[in-house]
Amino acid sequence: MIIQARNTLVKISLTQEYIPEYRSGAYAILVTLYKHSLEQNYAGHMKKAEIIKYGRDLVDCSFSKPDPRLRYTAWSSMKTLIAKKLVSKVSNPPRFFLTTQGYDLAKKLYEKSLEDNLKFDCRVQELNNGKCESYDVLNVPEEVVDDFFEDHLNPEAFLPLELDSQMMAKRNNLIEAENKEPKTLQKFSSCNTISSETNSKTLKKCLSSSSIESTFEDFTMAPFSFDVILYIDNCETSGSSNSENDDILVELSKSGIKYEVKDLKVGDFVWICRDRVAKTEMVLPYIVERKRMDDLSHSIKDQRYYEQKFRLKQSGIENLTYLIESHGSNQQCGLPLESLMQAATNTAIQENFFIKFTANIKETAHYLASFSKHLIDLFKGKSLASCPKADIQPIDINSDLLSLITFKEFNESSVKNERIDVTDLFVKMLIQIKGMSVGRALAVTQKYPTPITLKCAYKEISPEMGENLLSAIKYGPSGKQLGAILSRSVYQIFCKTHY
C-alpha cells in the first residue's frame, strides 16, 4: 500500500498469515509432516515418497496427476511452502521437515481437523438416527422422472447402499406391505428365470435342449461356493496393476473388496462370480461405463458416445450404468455443461441407463466398493448356472436359482470386429439421425432389419403413408411410440433427394 502525506510517498507493507486451503496439497504436506513429527521414532525429516504415501488421504487432488482446473499436482505446493519458509529441504535425495513457523501453522491445521471430524461424526450419528436423509438426484422435470420410474424401475433396483440395518428394515417392510407378490426386475435383469423348485438335473436338461454352441461352457455354482470380484478395464488404470501407483486402485484396496485389472472388450467395470475350486467365471448382470466430463465431451464430438452405448446394449447385460465423473470445475470440457447434462438425461430417459454422478475419482471408487458389497450380499446365497448369451431372459431376483453368461463368452462376443452384420451396421446408420437413440434404432431394425427391407416397404406405399410408416413402432420397456417427426425424418433420408 502506498500513502501520500505532505508530498512524501510512504510505502507500507501489509502481510497476512498464509493459511492453505482445506484438503489442498499444501494442507496435506503440512499435516503429514506434523503428524509424523509427533511419533517417537520420528527421524526428524521425511522423504517425498513418504509424504505422498501418508498424505494422499488428506488431499482431494492427486500428488502425481495434474489438477484439471489449474494444471498442477498436489506436490507442486511444496515449492510454495519452501518459499514461505514453512518447510525446509536438505540433502540429496531431498528430505523435508517443518520450520518453527511451519510447525505452528501445521499444529493449528491438525487441531482444527480434529475438531471438524468430531462435528462430522455427530452429523453422521444424526443421519443414522433417521433425523434426515440425503440422496443423489438427477435434475430433470418431475413429470418425466415420474414416468421413468413408473415404467422402468422396481424398488429393488436402486436400493440405497449405505443405509443402516434399522432404516433398511423399515424400507423392506414398506415394500412388502405395498406388494406382497414377488416381482421380476424389468430394468435390472439379464438372466433366465428358474423357479426355486427346479433341481440341477432339470436345469441341465433345459440348457442342453437350447441352441448351444459346441464351445459353450456348461457348469453351475452352488451357494456360498464362489467369490464376487470386480473386474477393472486396464484402460481405467495408470497402466499398472500395482495399487500403489494408481489412485482408483489405492481407494479400492482400502475398502477391502476383491478386484482385478483385466482387458475388458466393453465397459469399464463388471462384476464376476468365480468358483473357488474350478475357477470358472460368470458375469453378474451389471456393467459400468465411466466417463470423466471432458472425455464425455470428446466422445460426443467424435461419435464414440453413440457407438459405446450401442455396444453396451449388445453386451448381453441389461443393467447399464453410466458413471459421470466431474473434471475440476467442469468449465473446460469442450462442450457447455448444459449440453453434457442434457446428454446424460437423454441417456437415462431414452436409453434406459442408470446415471451416477461423482465428484472425483475417490467418490467413484467409494461407489464401486459400496456396490460390490451390495452385490455380494445379494448373490452369495444363490445357485448359479451358465447360460448362452443368446438365451438370456429376465430374472426373478427372488429366485434361488439363476443363470448367467460366462465371462469368456461375454468378453469374446464384445470384441470390436471390422466384419459386422448388416443389421448392426443399419443401427449405426440410424443413430446418426438427430433424435434417433440406440433403443429407437433397435426397435426399427427389429421390424426392418436391413436398409433394403425398409426401402422396399417405402416403395409399396404412398408418400403420405411412408412418412408415418415408423411412427407407431414401440420401443423400450414403456412401449412408447417412435413418433411422427422421427418417422418423417427417416423417410426423407431414404426417399427424398433434398430434405
N, C-alpha and C positions, 0 to 999 in steps of 0.2 A: 504494500500500500504506500502511496506517495502523497504527502500532505504539504501544502504550501502555506508557510507562515512568515509574514514580513519579508516577502520576496526571497525566502530561503526554502529550498526543497529539502524535506526531511524524509528519508526512506525508513519505514517501519516494517519489520519482518513479522508476519503473523504465522505462527506454527501451530498445527493441530496434531494431536496424537493419532498415529496410524493404527487403525483397527481393521483387520482383514474381515471380509465378508464371511458369514457363517457357512461352513462346508465348502469353502473355496480352497484352492491349492495352498495358499499361504496359511490359512487356518489349520489345515491338516498337518502341514510340516511343523508348525509351532507346537501344536498339541501333542503330536507324536514325540517330538524331542523332549517336551516337558514330562510326559508320562514315563518315558524310559529313564529320565534323569532321577526319578523317584525310586527306581529299583536299586536293590542293594549291590547287585553285580554290574551296575552301570559302568561302562568303560570310560566315560567322560566324553564320548563322541558317538556318532552313528554314520554308517556308510549310506550311499544313495539307495542301494538295493534294500537296505533295512528300513529306511524311511518309507519307501514305496510299499513294501510288504505290509508294514503295520499301519500305514496311513491311508490305504485305499478305502477303508471303511468309513473314513471321516470326511470324504470329499465326494461331490456329486459328479465331477468330471473325471476323465482318465488321466493317469500320470504318463501314459505313452501315446494316446491318440489325441490329436488336436481338438479343442473345443470348436464346434461348428460356428459359433457366434463370433468369436474373436480370434480363431486360428492359433490358439496356444494350448499347451498342456498344463496340467496342474503343477508339474515340476518347474515350469517357467517362472513360477512365483518365487523360487529360491533366489533368483537374481535380484528381485526387489528386496527380499529380506536381508540379503547381504549388503545391498546398497544402503539400506536404512540402519545397518549395524545392529540388526536383531539376531542375526546368525553369523557365525564365523566359519570360515572354510580354511582348512590347513592340510598340508602334506599332499602326496600323490601316490596312489589314488586318493581323491579328496575325502576328507572326513569333516563332519559338520557338528557344531554344538551351539547352544544358546549363549548369547552375551547376557550381561546383567540386565540390560534393558529388555532384551528378548525374553528372558526368564520371567520377569514381572508381567509382561504382556501375555505370555503363554499361560501363566498361572490364572490370570483373570478369565481368559477364554475357557480354560478347562473347568474352573469352578462354575462359570455361567452355564456350560453344557450340562453339568451335573444337575443344576437347578432346573433347566429346561426338561431334562429327562424325567425328573420327578413329576413335573406338571403333566408331561405326556402320559406317564403311567397312570396318573389319576384320571386322565381323559379316556384312556383305554378301558379302565375299570368301569367308567360310566357307560361306555358303549356295550360292554359285556353284560351290564345290568339291565340293558334294554331301554335306557333313557333316550337314546337317539340312534338312528341308523344312517348309513351312508352307502350309496350305490353309484356306479358309473352310469351316466345317461347319455344316449345318443340324441342330440338336439334336432329332432325332426318334428313336423306338425303332429299334433296329438291324434287327429283322426287317422293319419297314416300309420302311426305306431299301433293304434288300437286294432286296425285291420290286420296289420302284420302279425301281431301276437295272437289274435283270434284265429287266423288262418293257418299259421305255421307251427306254433310253439306249444309244447307240453310243459307243465310246471317243472318237470324234472330236467328240462333242457338247460336251464340257466340256474341250477342250484347254487346258491352262494357258497363259496369255497371256504370261508373263514368264519362262519357263524359258530358260536359255541354250542354245546350239546343241548342246553336248555332252549335256546331260540330255535334250533333245528327241530327239536321235538314238537314245539308249538306249531311250527310251519307244517310239519308232516301231518299233524292232527287235523289242521285246516283242510289240507288236500284230501285226506281220507273222508272227511265229512262232506266235502263238495262232490266227490265222485268215488264211490266205493268199488266200481268196476275197474279192472286192470286196463290200462291204456297202452296203445302202441305208439311209440315215438314216431312223429312224422318227419321232423327235421333231423333229429339226431338218431338216425337209423341207417344201417347198411348191411345187415346180415339176415340170414334165413330165420324164420320163426319156427321154433321146435318146441313143442309142449314139454313140460317137465316130466310127464309120464313116459315120454319116448325114451327107450333104452338105447344103448350104444349100438346094438345089433340092428335095430330098426334104422338108426341114423346111417350106418354103413350101407344098408340096402338102398336107402334113398339117394345117397351120394353116388353109389355105383350105377344107379339107373339113370342118373343125369348124364348130360352130354359132357363128359370129362375127357380132356386131352390125355394122351399117354404119359405126358410129363407131369401131370398133376400129382402133388404130394398129398396123400390121404392119411391123416393122423388126427388124434384127439389129445386133449389135455384135461386131466382131472382137476377138480377144485383144489386150490392151495398147492398145486404142483409146479407153478410157473412164476416167473418174475415179470413185472411190468417195467419196461425200460424205455426211456426217452431217447429216440434217435435224432441227432442233430446233423443237418447237412454241413459238409465240410466248408462250404462257401460262407456259412454263418460265423465261422471262427476265424481267427487271425492266421490260419494255416498250420496250426499245431494242435495236437490233441492234449498237450500238456496244459492242465488247468491254470498253472501259474502264469501262463503267457497270454491268456485271453480273459477279458472282463466277464463275459457271459458264463464261461466255464467256472471261473472263480466263484461267482454268485451261486451257481447250481451246486457246486461242491459243498458250499456252506449249508445248503438245505438238506443234504443227506440223501437225495434221490439218486437212483441209478440212471446213468446216461452214457451214451457212446456217440462218437463222431463217425458218421457214415457218408457215403456218396449217394445221396438221395436224388432220384431222377425227377421227382416232382415234389413240391412243398419244401419247407424248411425244417419242420418239426413233426414227427409222427411218434406214436407210442406202439410198442410191440409187446407181445407176450412170448416169453422164451421158456420152454420146458427145461427144468433144472437138470434132467438126466439126458434126454435125447437131443437137447439143444435146438429143437425145431422152433420155428417162429411164425406167429400170426400177427396181423396188423389190427390194432383196435380201430374202431370206426371214427377216428378223429385225426384231423390234419390241420396244421397251422402254416400259413404263408406270412412271413414277416416282411414289412416294408417300412423303412425309415421315410420320413416325409419327402426328403429330396429324391430318394430312389423311386418313390411313388410317382412323383412328378416326371422324372425321366422315363419311367416305364409307360406312362400315358402318352408321352410325346412320341416314343419310338414304337408304340403299339404292343409292347411286351405285356402290358397290363391286361389286354383282352386275351392274348394267347395263353397266358399263365392261368387265367380263370377258366378258360376252356379246358386246359389240360388237367386242372384240379377237378373239374366236373366229370372228366372221363377217367379219373383215377380209380373209381370203384368205391370211394369213401364219400358218404353224403354229408358228414358233419364238417363243414368247411369253415375255418376261422381265418379272417383277415386281420392280422395284428399290425396296427399302425403306430410307429414309434416316433415321438417328436424329434425334430432336428434343431436343437437350440431354441431360438425364438420362433422358428418356422417362417421366417421372413425372407430367407434366401434359398428358396426351394426350386425356383424356376417357373412355378405357376402360382397364382394367387391362392392364399389359404382357403378362400371361399370355394374356389374350384375344386380343391383337393377334398374338402369336406363334402361337397356335393357328389364327387365320385365315390366317396366312402358310403354315403347314404344310398346312392343308386345300387351299389354292390350289395348292401344289406336288403333293400326292398325288392329289387328286381332279380338278383341272382341268388337270394336266399342264403347269403353268407352271414355268419356272426361276426360283427365288427368289435374289436377290442383296441382301445387306445391306451398307450402307456407313455409316461413322461420321459423315460430314459431306459438304458439297457438294464439297469438294476431292477427296475419295475417289471420289465419284460421277463427277466429271469425269475422274479418272485411269482409272477403269474403262471409261468410254465411249471414251477415247482409245486405250487398250490394245486394246479390242475392235475399234475401227476399223482399227487397223494389222493385226490378225489377219485381218479380212475382206478387206483389200487383198491380202494375201499369198495368201489362199485363192481369190479370184475373178479376179485380174488376168489370169491366163492362160487364162480360159475364153472360149468363144464363147457369146454370149447371144442369145436370140430372144424377142420379145414374145409373150405368150400371154394369151388371155381369162381372166378370173378364174374363170369357171365351169368351165374345163377344167384347172385346176391339179391336178397329181398329184405324188406324192412323187418326189424326185430321187435320182439316183445321184451322190453327191458326187465319185466318181471319174471321172465322165464329163467329156469336154472340151466338150460342147455342152449348154447348159441353157436352159430357158425361164422367164421371169419375167413378172409382170404389170406393166403400165405404171404409173408414178406417178399419171398423170391418172386412170386407172380406179380405182386404189386409193383415192385421196382422194375422188373424186366418189361412189363407192359407199359410202363410210363416213360420209356426211353424215347428221346426225340429221334424220329426217323424221317428221312427225306421221302421215303415211299409211304404216302398216306392214301387212304381210300378216298373216293370221290365225295362221299357224304361229309367226311371230316373237312375236306377242302371247301365244300359248299358252305359249311358252318363258318369257316374262317372268312369266306367272301361276304356272307350275310352280316356278320358283326361289324363290318366296315361301314354299314349304313347307319346314319345317325338315328339313335333311339332303339336300335336293334341290340338287345342284350344277348348273352350266351344262352340263357334259358329260352328266350323267344326264338332264337335261331334253331335250337334243338327241336323245338315244337314244330317249326316249319319243315325241317328235314325228316321228321317222323312221318309226315304226310307226303312230302315231295323230297325224296332222298337225294336227288341229283338235279342240277340246273336244267337238264333237258326235259325231265318229267314236268317241272314247273312251266317251262316254256311251251310244251305241248298242251298243257292244261289251259294256258292263256289263249292259244290259237283256236281252241274249240268253243270259246265263248266270246261274247261281245265285249268291247272296251269297258262299258259301264259295269258289267258283271266282273270283269277282270280286275278292276280297281278294288273291288270288295271281296275278292276271292279268299284272301287270307285273313280277313277281319274277324271271322268267327273262330279262328283257331285258338284253342285254350292252352295256356302254359302255366307251369308252376303248380305247387300244391293247392293254391287257392282257386285254380281254374279260371283265372282272368283271361279275357279275350285280347287278341293282338291289337285290334282297333283299326278303324278305317284309315287313319292318317298313315300309319306304318304300312298297311296293306297297299295303299296308293303309291307310296314311295318305292316299294319293291316292284310294283307293276310298271312304273315309269322307267325304272332302270332296265327292266327286261324288254320292254316293248316300245319305248319312245326313243326317237333319235335325239331329241332335245328335251330336257326337263329341268 
